[in-house]
Structures are given as structure tokens and as C-alpha cells.
């Protein structure tokens, strides 16, 4: 779960300009990161994926606000 959260968080951050895909990746990364943190799996990777997903979601929100 921690590795999945990290990968999804990175992808959400990089692919933030793709509207629907970015939201899906950020949401899944957030969920997997939260689950991994609660289970205590590889805390560094879990927290990093969790935080990157939040940053990716913020990036998507800013891009959506600027486009509209």
C-alpha cells in the first residue's frame, strides 16, 4: 500500500494538468497513503505518498480555478 500511495502521489503531481486522470490518481494516492499510515507500513513512503497526493489535489484545484 505504501509503494502504491507513493507512485500514485508522484503521478498525481506530474499529471496534474490532465483533468479527470489527475483527480483519480490524487484520490487513490490519498486513500492508499491513509491506509498505509494507519497500518504502519513503511511510514516514510506512506507519508510521502499521502502528502504528494494532497499537493497534487491542490495543484489540480488551482489549475481548475485558473481555467474557469
N, C-alpha and C positions, 0 to 999 in steps of 0.2 A: 504494500500500500504506500509506503513512504517513497519508493522509487517512482511509482505511478504518479503520485502527487507532485514530485519534483519535475518529472518530464512534462506533465500537463501544465504545471505552472510556467515552465520555460516556454512551452508552445503558446500558451495564452499571452504571454508577454511579447513574444516575437510576432505572432499572428493577430495582434490586437486590431489591426486595420480591417480584418475580414469580419463583417458584422455578426453573422449568426455563429460561425465556427468559433470565433473568439469567446463569445459568451458561454458556449457549451464547454469549451476547454477550461475556462476560468471557473465555472461552476463545479465541474467534475474534479478539478485540482483542489478546490476549496474543500469539497466533501471528502475526498480521499486523504487530504492532509489532516483534516479534523479527526477522521477515524484513526489514522496512524498515530497522531499525537495522543489520543485517548488510550490506544492500545500500548503505547510506549515503544513503538517500533522505530529504530534508527532516528532518534529525536532530531538530529541535525538536518537530515534530509526531509523529515516530515514538516518541521517548522519552516524550512526554506521553501518547500513546495506550497505550503499554506500561505506564506507571505507573498510569494511571487504570484499566486492566484489572485490574491487581494489587489496587488498592484496592477495586474493585468485587467481585472474588472474595473478598477479606477481609470485606467488608460482607455478602456472601451467607453466608459461613461463620458469622459472628456471628448473623445473623438465624436461620439454620437451627439453631444451638445453643440460641438462646433459645426457639424454638418447641417444640423437643423437650424 
